[in-house]
Amino acid sequence: MQALNSPIELGVRSLIVLTAAFPKALDLSRLVLMDHCLLHSADLGGPESILPPLPARTGELGMKRTVIEHGIHVMVRAGMIDALATPDGLFYRASDDARPFLQLLRSPHTTSLAAVADWIAHEFSELSEDQIRDRMNSVTARWSEEFEWSRALADDTGSEGIEA
């Protein structure tokens, strides 16, 4: 069984985001963006990030969409998330049982996730997806510069390989 980034883990993270955003409902695209913001909040001017600042974090967005969708379906079947069919598409909202369920998950990790999710709900609730993507793109441009700088530094110090 996959422990990290499993549908259950990403479903719980989505539930945490939806609970912070309650009563607002979010679609899958926005939940994917919010999950990324949840893990890399410091890059966006928020609280300390849940994950370390690895150069490959830009690729996470596309890879996690399907797993997040599966996680949401797990939470819908468990009655934690309500799926809402609207003229604009399918949206998700935390159910009435979500907050009591999350209160049972007492750990430093879930407490940190909930605190960052509250920041995300406040920081991004009024922004469009395009505005969120623009903000993230300015950050990913900086990541590319940091990665190139660190690679150039490694080339200058000759740390690419060790001769035997």
C-alpha positions, 0 to 999 in steps of 0.5 A: 500500500502506498503510504505517502500521497495515497488517495486517503492522504490527499482526500484528508488534505482536501477535506482539511482545505474544504473545511477551512473554506466552508461554506464555499464549494471548490471544484477539482482544479481549485482543490489541486491548486490549493493542495499545492499551496497547502504544501508549499505555503512559504513560497507564496508568502505564507506560514512555514511550508509543510514540505521542504523546498525541493526543486522538482516541486513544480511537477507535483501539480499535474501528477497529483490531480488524479490521486486528489480526485480519487481521494475526494471520492473516498471522502464523498463515500465516507460522507465527509465531502458533499459533491454538488452538481451545478451548471458550472460543473462539479463542486465539493464542499465539506459536509457537516460531519467534516469538522468533528471528524478532523478534530479526531485526527489529533497530530502535529501534522494535521494541526499544521495542515489545518493552520495553513489551510486557514491561511489559504482560505483567507489568502486565496478565497477571493482570487480567481484560478488565473490569479492564483496561477499567476502568483504561483508562476511568479514563484516557480520562475524564482524556483527555476532561477534558484535551481540554475544557480545551485547547479552553476554553483555545483559546476563551479565547485566541481562537485558533480563527480568524485574520481576514484 
